[in-house]
Amino acid sequence: MNLISRRSLIIGFVLMVSIFEAQVLAQSGGPLKVIHVKGRSTPTASSAGVLAGETLYVAGQGGIGSNGVRPVAFQQEMNQALRNVQGVLQAAGMDFGNVVWMHVYVVAGQDIAEMNETYWKVIGAHAPARTVLVVGGLPNGERVEISCIAVADSLQRKIIHPLGWPQGANVDPAGIQVGEVLYMSAQDGANRLTGEIPKDYGAEVKQALDNVGTILRTAGMTMANVVWVNPYMSSTDVHLGEQTTRGSIGHNGQVQQPQASVMNKIYASYFEFGNTPGRGTIQVVDLPNKTHIVFSCIAGADLSKRKSIQIRNMKPSPTASPGVIYGDTYYMSGKSGFIPDQGIVTQDIGLQLRQTMRNLLDDLQGADMDFPDVVQATVYLREMTYTDKVVPLYRTFFNDSFPAQTLLQNSFDMNTSTGEQISFIAVRNPKR
């Protein structure tokens, strides 16, 4: 592409997103209930929680107290983060026993042991399905951040425990099923009966997906019931036969290194082409137990309520649909700032963010939804320093009611072409 045509493309792109923003700013919110916690401020462009029917989406909560002070000791910071989560839950009439799916982000792998010690003391007898990730950075220099989904008591809660799998005190449940929806703890490549982790990366991926399949079968489901998958890939070295490499996220939001190719080929064999779950593939700094990949999944029991969304500007993929609707809930694939079918990414972070939101809007409209329907957003940044550029612009795409947002730097990879990636969950407004 010559300089003139590239410049014309960028100018046209800027005009397109400017018109797009004007349209977005005219929208109004729906009947979703925003949860406020008395005496606590919320991060810019985020609600503390959003209640959609009987399901509560809790924004990422760090360990800063209501006095604005972050504890010096990590365990105290972890305790405060849990108490901040509890404050949002209680403001919605719930507590820890209602939590079904939790993500815990820490910035140092050596803090995982202390994190777990505090977690099991506080969480109580009804532990949720959980994912633990080591990431590159968190807001305000915090060392831990916790996000979760909780469901009201009026829906039946059931622990899913495959035969022979480890259980007992301080063991995450394999899955929690509430009504028709199954939330799974992150599954790595360890054989749950022997504890062994394959040395070959492909075998590790396959074992992790087989673990997911075992949980599904225990719940009376199959891989066809999966609506949303987050493959989290460690940036530590992995062994690929004769090859050792590090991963990075490419312009289309998918990891674009050899281990990703191995993972994608195996992953695609577990799903029907054109009917794949929504997916956000995220590189992180590290994973517990020195594993190289985990899959964190949600599934729905009634296939008649499951619909994969396809949109006009994206070809069907063997690894991810733009998203999957289950009932009235839309689980959306992560998006970054690439122009569909062109593979072009500007290095301007503001233009990237606008294109990301354009891509997300395309997916929402393909499901007959819009930004006011979004209840949860996870914003992954290449560098935490981008916060001051990304968040003020991101907030302009919503009115005063924001999704429950979790913000983090996922890895230390500075070579990826995109500076941000965003994943949404949306719930259809019954009045729309």
Secondary structure, 3 states (H helix, E strand, C coil): CCHHHHHHHHHHHHHHHHHHHHHHHCCCCCCCEEECCCCCCCCCCCECEEEECCEEEEEEECCCCCCCCCCCCHHHHHHHHHHHHHHHHHHCCCCHHHEEEEEEEECCHHHHHHHHHHHHHHHCCCCCEEEEEECCECHHHCCEEEEEEEECCCCCEEEECCCCCCCCCCCCCCEEEECCEEEECCECCCCCCCCCCCCCHHHHHHHHHHHHHHHHHHCCCCHHHEEEEEEEEECCCEEECCEEECCCECCCCCECCHHHHHHHHHHHCCCCCCCCCEECCEEECECHHHCCEEEEEEEECCHHHEEEECCCCCCCCCCCECEEEECCEEEECCEECCECCCCECCCCHHHHHHHHHHHHHHHHHHCCCCHHHEEEEEEEECCHHHHHHHHHHHHCCCCCCCCEEEEEECCCCCCCCCCEEEEEEEECCCCC
